[in-house]
């Protein structure tokens, strides 16, 4: 199994929306991928409530059957379609992929 975790810090404003609105939209868009891409076992998106200087506004936790499934997810057209919106709203991104 492969776990894929991504955290995003968002711009104060992007796409005509506040960071809070964009966080909700990112959550909705990512969660809509659940069950639509083969090899994706789970997708969970959380929004930060602590709002500290070291916090990210959005976190993605997802599980995949294997590395090939993660690679297929990253290239899948439905995932690719989200990248311009998420990238345009993001000021910083961190991720970790690991097997267990």
PyMOL commands that set and color helices and strands:
alter all, ss='L'
color gray80, all
select helices_A, chain A and resi 19-31+67-75+77-89
alter helices_A, ss='H'
color red, helices_A
select strands_A, chain A and resi 2-10+13-14+17-18+40-47+58-64+90-99
alter strands_A, ss='S'
color yellow, strands_A
deselect
rebuild
show_as cartoon
